[in-house]
Amino acid sequence: MFSITVRDHIMIAHSFRGEVFGPAQRLHGATFLVDATFRREQLDEDNIVVDIGLATQELAAITAGLNYRNLDDEPEFAGVNTSTEFLAKVIADRLAERVHEGSLGEGARGLTAIAVTLHESHIAWASYERGL
């Protein structure tokens, strides 16, 4: 399996519902380092996994839609605990949509999976991986 990873970051605010979250139930900020990994079994005809420039551009477009937002105020996240795991899935699903739309180029149609990892800190992170 071949893969490439591109990176960005987001700064968000949010709060959680539920005793399991302790003090994080209050509004707080989070900064995430975002890694998006694209996988395929065979390289394309240009011997690449995907155009790294397009992958970087599309990840940046997705993170821009989340960056500097209070997720509690976003209608699409109403009533949702926007955990690190949940946000990794949101970003992965949005990247998958862009692959299917052709935004990452024709060569991206050979991708088999996307994994997104959100690093909360140097000691904690969460990932979500999905097939294409």
Backbone as numpy.savetxt, mean C-alpha at the origin, in Angstrom:
# Nx Ny Nz CAx CAy CAz Cx Cy Cz
10.69 -17.04 -8.33 9.83 -15.86 -8.33 10.72 -14.62 -8.33
10.44 -13.69 -9.23 11.15 -12.42 -9.30 10.31 -11.35 -8.61
10.98 -10.32 -8.08 10.25 -9.21 -7.48 11.06 -7.93 -7.55
10.35 -6.83 -7.53 10.94 -5.51 -7.32 10.10 -4.82 -6.25
10.73 -3.91 -5.53 10.03 -3.16 -4.49 10.30 -1.68 -4.69
9.24 -0.89 -4.59 9.37 0.57 -4.61 8.85 1.08 -3.27
9.26 2.29 -2.92 9.00 2.79 -1.57 8.47 4.22 -1.62
7.59 4.53 -0.65 7.10 5.88 -0.43 6.79 5.99 1.07
6.13 7.05 1.46 5.71 7.17 2.86 4.42 7.97 2.92
3.71 7.81 4.04 2.50 8.60 4.29 2.51 9.04 5.75
1.87 10.19 5.97 1.65 10.71 7.30 0.14 10.91 7.44
-0.44 10.22 8.40 -1.89 10.27 8.57 -2.24 10.54 10.04
-3.49 10.86 10.25 -4.06 10.91 11.60 -5.26 9.98 11.60
-5.54 9.36 12.74 -6.70 8.50 12.87 -6.88 8.12 14.34
-8.00 7.49 14.63 -8.26 6.96 15.97 -8.90 5.59 15.79
-8.92 4.84 16.86 -9.49 3.49 16.81 -10.62 3.35 17.81
-11.50 2.40 17.54 -12.56 2.04 18.47 -12.25 0.65 19.01
-12.36 0.49 20.33 -12.17 -0.81 20.95 -11.08 -0.78 22.01
-11.36 -1.42 23.12 -10.43 -1.43 24.25 -9.07 -2.00 23.88
-9.01 -2.89 22.91 -7.74 -3.51 22.52 -6.72 -2.46 22.07
-7.19 -1.29 21.66 -6.30 -0.24 21.16 -5.79 0.71 22.23
-6.28 0.56 23.46 -5.78 1.38 24.57 -5.78 2.86 24.22
-4.65 3.56 24.47 -4.60 4.99 24.23 -4.73 5.38 22.75
-4.55 4.43 21.84 -4.69 4.74 20.41 -6.15 4.97 20.02
-7.06 4.80 20.99 -8.46 5.13 20.72 -8.62 6.65 20.52
-7.69 7.40 21.10 -7.72 8.85 20.90 -7.08 9.17 19.56
-7.41 10.31 19.02 -6.82 10.76 17.76 -5.30 10.85 17.92
-4.58 10.29 16.96 -3.13 10.31 16.98 -2.60 10.29 15.55
-1.35 10.63 15.41 -0.72 10.62 14.10 0.13 9.38 13.91
0.34 9.04 12.65 1.21 7.91 12.30 1.94 8.24 11.01
3.20 7.87 10.97 3.99 7.99 9.75 4.40 6.58 9.35
4.08 6.22 8.13 4.38 4.87 7.63 5.34 4.95 6.45
6.34 4.10 6.47 7.16 3.84 5.31 6.40 2.76 4.54
6.15 3.00 3.25 5.32 2.10 2.45 6.19 1.41 1.40
6.26 0.08 1.47 6.95 -0.72 0.46 5.92 -1.48 -0.36
6.00 -1.37 -1.67 5.14 -2.13 -2.57 6.02 -3.06 -3.38
5.77 -4.35 -3.24 6.55 -5.37 -3.94 5.69 -6.01 -5.02
6.24 -6.06 -6.21 5.57 -6.65 -7.37 6.26 -7.96 -7.70
5.47 -9.05 -7.89 6.05 -10.37 -8.12 5.56 -10.96 -9.44
6.46 -11.76 -10.05 6.09 -12.53 -11.24 7.03 -13.72 -11.35
6.55 -14.77 -12.00 7.34 -15.99 -12.11 8.42 -15.89 -13.17
8.14 -15.19 -14.26 9.10 -15.04 -15.35 9.24 -13.56 -15.67
10.44 -13.14 -16.01 10.64 -11.77 -16.44 9.92 -11.53 -17.76
9.57 -10.27 -18.03 8.89 -9.97 -19.29 9.90 -9.96 -20.43
9.45 -9.58 -21.61 10.33 -9.62 -22.80 11.49 -8.64 -22.69
11.41 -7.66 -21.78 12.51 -6.72 -21.54 13.39 -7.16 -20.36
13.12 -8.35 -19.82 13.84 -8.89 -18.67 13.66 -8.07 -17.40
12.44 -7.56 -17.20 12.11 -6.83 -15.97 10.82 -7.40 -15.36
10.62 -7.10 -14.10 9.38 -7.49 -13.42 8.27 -6.55 -13.84
8.54 -5.25 -13.72 7.59 -4.21 -14.10 8.41 -2.93 -14.26
7.91 -1.99 -14.99 8.59 -0.71 -15.16 8.67 -0.03 -13.79
9.89 0.08 -13.27 10.07 0.60 -11.91 9.64 2.07 -11.81
9.79 2.81 -12.88 9.35 4.20 -12.89 7.84 4.31 -12.78
7.12 3.48 -13.54 5.65 3.49 -13.46 5.18 2.98 -12.10
5.85 1.96 -11.57 5.47 1.44 -10.25 5.64 2.52 -9.19
6.75 3.25 -9.26 7.00 4.33 -8.31 5.95 5.43 -8.45
5.64 5.78 -9.68 4.66 6.83 -9.97 3.27 6.45 -9.46
2.85 5.23 -9.70 1.51 4.82 -9.29 1.40 4.68 -7.78
2.45 4.17 -7.13 2.43 4.13 -5.67 2.34 5.54 -5.10
3.11 6.47 -5.67 3.08 7.86 -5.19 1.69 8.48 -5.36
1.02 8.16 -6.44 -0.33 8.70 -6.66 -1.30 8.16 -5.61
-1.15 6.91 -5.26 -2.02 6.31 -4.25 -1.73 6.88 -2.86
-0.45 6.98 -2.51 -0.12 7.50 -1.19 -0.49 8.98 -1.07
-0.42 9.72 -2.17 -0.81 11.13 -2.14 -2.27 11.29 -1.72
-3.11 10.34 -2.08 -4.51 10.39 -1.70 -4.77 10.12 -0.23
-3.76 9.59 0.46 -3.89 9.31 1.91 -3.07 10.26 2.76
-2.04 10.82 2.19 -1.08 11.61 2.93 -1.70 12.88 3.53
-1.31 13.19 4.74 -1.78 14.38 5.47 -3.30 14.42 5.60
-3.91 13.26 5.76 -5.35 13.18 5.94 -5.65 12.65 7.34
-6.75 13.13 7.90 -7.32 12.50 9.08 -8.28 11.45 8.53
-7.90 10.21 8.61 -8.70 9.14 8.02 -10.08 9.03 8.67
-10.22 9.51 9.90 -11.53 9.52 10.55 -12.52 10.41 9.79
-12.02 11.38 9.04 -12.88 12.32 8.31 -13.16 11.89 6.88
-12.53 10.80 6.43 -12.70 10.34 5.05 -13.92 9.42 4.95
-14.91 9.77 4.11 -16.14 8.96 4.02 -15.88 7.48 3.73
-14.89 7.17 2.93 -14.64 5.76 2.59 -14.18 4.94 3.79
-13.70 5.60 4.84 -13.23 4.89 6.04 -14.15 5.09 7.23
-15.34 5.61 7.01 -16.29 5.86 8.10 -16.59 4.56 8.85
-16.42 4.60 10.17 -16.72 3.45 11.00 -15.72 2.31 10.91
-14.56 2.54 10.28 -13.56 1.49 10.08 -12.33 1.78 10.93
-11.82 0.77 11.61 -10.53 0.89 12.28 -9.45 0.79 11.21
-8.83 1.90 10.91 -7.83 1.95 9.83 -6.47 1.50 10.37
-6.42 0.24 10.76 -5.19 -0.35 11.30 -4.11 -0.40 10.21
-2.91 -0.65 10.63 -1.80 -0.78 9.69 -2.08 -1.89 8.69
-2.60 -3.02 9.17 -2.92 -4.14 8.31 -3.97 -3.75 7.27
-5.01 -3.05 7.74 -6.08 -2.63 6.86 -5.56 -1.68 5.77
-4.72 -0.72 6.17 -4.19 0.24 5.19 -3.27 -0.44 4.18
-2.53 -1.47 4.60 -1.71 -2.22 3.64 -2.59 -2.85 2.57
-3.74 -3.38 2.97 -4.68 -3.97 2.01 -5.27 -2.91 1.08
-5.64 -1.77 1.63 -6.18 -0.69 0.80 -5.19 -0.32 -0.30
-3.94 -0.13 0.06 -2.92 0.28 -0.91 -2.68 -0.83 -1.93
-2.60 -2.08 -1.47 -2.40 -3.21 -2.40 -3.56 -3.32 -3.38
-4.78 -3.19 -2.89 -5.95 -3.28 -3.77 -5.96 -2.15 -4.80
-5.57 -0.96 -4.39 -5.53 0.17 -5.32 -4.44 -0.03 -6.37
-3.32 -0.59 -5.97 -2.27 -0.91 -6.94 -2.75 -1.96 -7.92
-3.45 -2.98 -7.43 -3.99 -4.03 -8.30 -4.95 -3.44 -9.33
-5.79 -2.50 -8.91 -6.71 -1.84 -9.85 -5.92 -1.15 -10.96
-4.83 -0.50 -10.60 -4.02 0.21 -11.59 -3.32 -0.75 -12.54
-2.93 -1.90 -12.03 -2.36 -2.93 -12.92 -3.41 -3.35 -13.93
-4.62 -3.65 -13.45 -5.70 -4.11 -14.34 -6.12 -3.03 -15.33
-6.02 -1.76 -14.95 -6.36 -0.65 -15.84 -5.27 -0.40 -16.88
-4.09 -0.97 -16.69 -2.98 -0.77 -17.61 -2.06 0.38 -17.25
-2.23 0.97 -16.08 -1.44 2.13 -15.68 0.04 1.81 -15.44
0.36 0.54 -15.22 1.75 0.15 -15.03 2.34 -0.46 -16.30
1.66 -0.29 -17.42 2.15 -0.77 -18.71 1.66 -2.17 -19.02
1.77 -2.52 -20.29 1.32 -3.84 -20.75 2.10 -4.96 -20.09
3.40 -4.74 -19.86 4.23 -5.77 -19.24 3.76 -6.17 -17.86
3.05 -5.27 -17.18 2.57 -5.54 -15.82 1.46 -6.58 -15.81
0.89 -6.88 -16.96 -0.18 -7.89 -17.01 0.34 -9.27 -16.63
1.66 -9.47 -16.67 2.26 -10.74 -16.27 2.55 -10.86 -14.78
2.25 -9.80 -14.03 2.47 -9.86 -12.58 1.55 -10.91 -11.96
2.04 -11.59 -10.94 1.23 -12.59 -10.26 0.77 -12.16 -8.87
1.49 -11.22 -8.27 1.12 -10.80 -6.91 1.69 -9.43 -6.59
1.05 -8.78 -5.64 1.52 -7.52 -5.07 1.50 -7.68 -3.56
2.58 -7.25 -2.91 2.63 -7.23 -1.45 2.92 -5.80 -1.01
2.19 -5.34 -0.02 2.42 -4.01 0.53 2.75 -4.15 2.01
3.84 -3.51 2.41 4.26 -3.50 3.81 4.28 -2.06 4.30
3.62 -1.82 5.43 3.66 -0.52 6.08 4.50 -0.66 7.34
5.59 0.09 7.39 6.48 0.09 8.54 6.04 1.20 9.49
5.58 0.81 10.68 5.19 1.79 11.69 6.41 2.38 12.37
7.43 1.56 12.49 8.67 1.97 13.15 9.76 1.01 12.71
10.93 1.16 13.31 12.03 0.24 12.98 11.85 -1.13 13.62
10.83 -1.28 14.47 10.62 -2.57 15.13 9.24 -3.18 14.88
8.37 -2.51 14.12 7.02 -3.04 13.90 6.51 -2.67 12.52
5.93 -3.65 11.83 5.35 -3.42 10.51 4.29 -4.48 10.24
3.47 -4.22 9.23 2.43 -5.16 8.82 2.40 -5.21 7.30
2.00 -6.36 6.78 1.96 -6.57 5.32 0.66 -7.20 4.89
0.35 -7.01 3.62 -0.77 -7.68 2.96 -0.29 -8.06 1.57
-0.52 -9.31 1.19 -0.17 -9.76 -0.15 -1.39 -10.33 -0.83
-1.53 -10.02 -2.11 -2.69 -10.50 -2.88 -2.23 -10.93 -4.26
-2.95 -11.89 -4.79 -2.71 -12.34 -6.15 -3.32 -11.38 -7.15
-2.89 -11.52 -8.37 -3.45 -10.68 -9.45 -4.13 -11.54 -10.50
